[in-house]
Amino acid sequence: MRGLKDKVVLITGAAGGIGTSLVQCFLEEGSKVAACDLNEQGLQQLKEKFAQYDAQLMLVKLDITDHAAVSAAVQQIKTQFNQIDVLVNNAGWDIAKQFVDTTPEFWEKVVSINLMGPLNLQHVVVPEMVANGGGKIINISSDAGRVGSSGESVYSACKGGIISFSKTLARETARNNVRVNVVCPGPTDTALLQSFTGDGEFGQKIYDGLKRAIPLKRLGQPEDIPGAVAFLASDDANFITGQVISVSGGLTMHG
């Protein structure tokens, strides 16, 4: 895609299933990638997996819920790569539970990671992008934030908040050439989905039921997500901001 070569891309949740696919996509496009994650072992695995891209890849251990840590990480990335052109807020966490079975402590963790974390990144990165003449932000939300999802009440609330926040930030920063868009994965075969469906026969029935409900008759794979993200980060999407794209195999067909 046009305009991704040599761009500096900050990706959170980089060591997860979708995160790894995002890192690979941008490295293959010739971008410089700051791969951020709290999982040190996962970051080491990224280093080994993408050893041929060593000069393009920077690994950063980061707790996105800590605003001061985010500020320090952004400065570290600027020291190595000079600037940040693209921010991909991909990190997320949840455990499937009915809302009445959750606790305030659980809510706090879900909100800290899925809502406050992306806010921290954007609060720090947006001024850098404005000073640099513009940039692209792609927030990974979820179809759970668009249409709801049983067992993911607080997570859905956070992801819906990310959608509304992104549209507002897109309006506020358009004059500064910062474009903000959202990608919403549907059911995707990751560790999060596996924790949702669980083990055993019951979990397999949920898993199979999801596949039957999707018009394309399969679950999403981590590698299905980066194409939409890379497009929105590219020069081909320079006139797109404040938009939401669902990558769900047609499970949710609503504007």
Residue pairs with C-beta under 8 A, 6 or more apart in sequence:
1 29
1 230
1 231
1 233
1 234
1 235
1 236
2 234
2 235
2 236
3 234
3 235
3 236
4 26
4 29
4 30
4 31
4 230
4 233
4 234
4 235
5 29
5 30
5 31
6 30
6 31
6 32
7 31
7 32
7 85
7 86
7 233
8 31
8 32
8 34
8 77
8 81
8 82
8 83
8 84
8 85
8 86
9 26
9 31
9 32
9 33
9 34
9 84
9 85
9 86
9 87
9 88
9 233
10 34
10 36
10 74
10 77
10 84
10 86
10 87
10 88
10 121
10 125
11 19
11 22
11 23
11 26
11 33
11 34
11 35
11 36
11 88
11 90
12 19
12 36
12 37
12 62
12 64
12 88
12 89
12 90
12 91
12 117
12 118
12 121
13 19
13 36
13 37
13 90
13 91
13 92
13 140
14 20
14 22
14 23
14 33
14 35
14 36
14 37
14 42
14 43
14 46
14 90
15 35
15 37
15 39
15 41
15 42
15 43
15 45
15 46
16 37
16 42
16 90
16 91
16 190
16 191
17 188
17 189
17 190
17 191
17 222
18 90
18 140
18 185
18 188
18 190
18 222
18 225
18 226
19 35
19 37
19 90
19 91
20 46
20 49
20 222
21 222
21 223
21 225
21 226
22 88
22 90
22 225
22 226
22 229
23 33
23 35
23 46
23 50
23 57
24 50
24 226
25 226
25 227
25 229
25 230
26 33
26 86
26 226
26 230
26 233
27 33
27 50
27 53
27 56
27 57
29 230
30 56
31 56
31 86
32 56
32 57
32 58
32 81
33 53
33 56
33 57
33 58
34 58
34 60
34 77
34 80
34 81
34 84
35 43
35 46
35 57
35 58
35 59
35 60
36 60
36 61
36 62
36 64
36 73
36 91
37 43
37 60
37 61
37 62
37 91
38 61
38 62
38 63
38 64
40 61
43 59
43 60
43 61
44 59
46 57
46 59
47 54
47 57
47 59
50 57
58 77
58 80
58 81
60 73
60 76
60 77
62 69
62 70
62 73
63 69
64 70
64 91
64 113
64 117
64 118
64 120
64 121
65 112
65 113
65 116
65 117
65 120
66 120
67 120
67 123
67 124
70 120
70 121
70 123
70 124
71 124
74 84
74 124
74 125
74 128
77 84
78 84
78 128
83 128
83 132
84 125
84 128
84 129
84 132
84 135
85 129
85 132
85 135
85 136
86 135
86 136
86 137
86 138
86 233
87 121
87 122
87 125
87 129
87 135
87 136
87 137
87 138
88 137
88 138
88 140
88 229
88 233
89 117
89 118
89 121
89 122
89 137
89 138
89 139
89 140
89 162
90 140
91 113
91 117
91 118
92 113
92 114
92 140
92 142
92 155
92 192
93 109
93 110
93 113
93 114
93 192
94 110
94 114
94 152
94 154
94 155
94 192
94 195
94 196
95 106
95 195
96 151
96 152
96 195
96 196
96 198
97 106
97 151
98 150
98 151
98 153
99 153
99 154
102 153
102 154
106 154
107 154
110 154
110 155
110 158
111 154
111 157
111 158
114 155
114 158
114 159
114 162
115 158
115 161
115 162
118 139
118 162
118 165
119 165
122 137
122 169
125 135
125 137
126 137
126 169
126 173
126 178
128 135
129 135
129 137
129 173
129 176
129 178
130 173
130 176
130 178
133 177
134 176
134 177
134 178
134 179
135 177
135 178
135 179
136 178
136 179
136 180
136 181
136 232
136 233
136 237
137 166
137 169
137 178
137 179
137 180
137 181
138 181
138 182
138 183
138 229
138 232
138 233
139 162
139 163
139 165
139 166
139 180
139 181
139 182
139 183
140 182
140 183
140 184
140 185
140 225
140 229
141 159
141 160
141 162
141 163
141 166
141 182
141 183
141 184
141 244
142 149
142 155
142 156
142 159
142 184
142 185
143 149
143 184
143 185
143 186
143 246
143 248
143 251
143 252
144 152
144 155
144 156
144 159
145 156
145 157
145 158
145 159
145 160
145 161
145 162
145 163
145 184
146 159
146 160
146 163
146 184
146 244
146 246
146 252
146 254
147 252
147 254
148 156
149 155
149 156
151 196
152 196
159 184
162 182
163 182
163 184
163 244
166 180
166 181
166 182
166 242
166 244
167 180
167 242
169 178
169 180
170 179
170 180
170 181
170 241
170 242
171 242
173 179
173 180
174 241
179 232
179 237
179 238
179 240
179 241
180 241
180 242
181 232
181 237
181 240
181 241
181 242
181 243
181 244
181 245
182 243
182 244
182 245
183 225
183 228
183 229
183 232
183 244
183 245
183 247
184 244
184 245
184 246
184 247
184 248
185 220
185 224
185 225
185 247
185 248
186 214
186 220
186 246
186 247
186 248
186 249
186 251
186 252
187 193
187 210
187 214
187 219
187 220
187 248
187 251
188 219
188 220
188 221
188 222
188 224
188 225
189 219
189 220
189 221
189 222
190 222
193 207
193 219
196 206
197 203
197 204
197 206
197 207
197 210
198 206
207 219
210 219
211 217
211 218
211 219
213 251
214 248
214 249
214 250
214 251
215 249
215 250
215 251
216 249
216 250
217 249
218 249
219 249
220 247
220 248
220 249
224 247
225 247
228 245
228 247
231 237
232 240
232 245
246 252
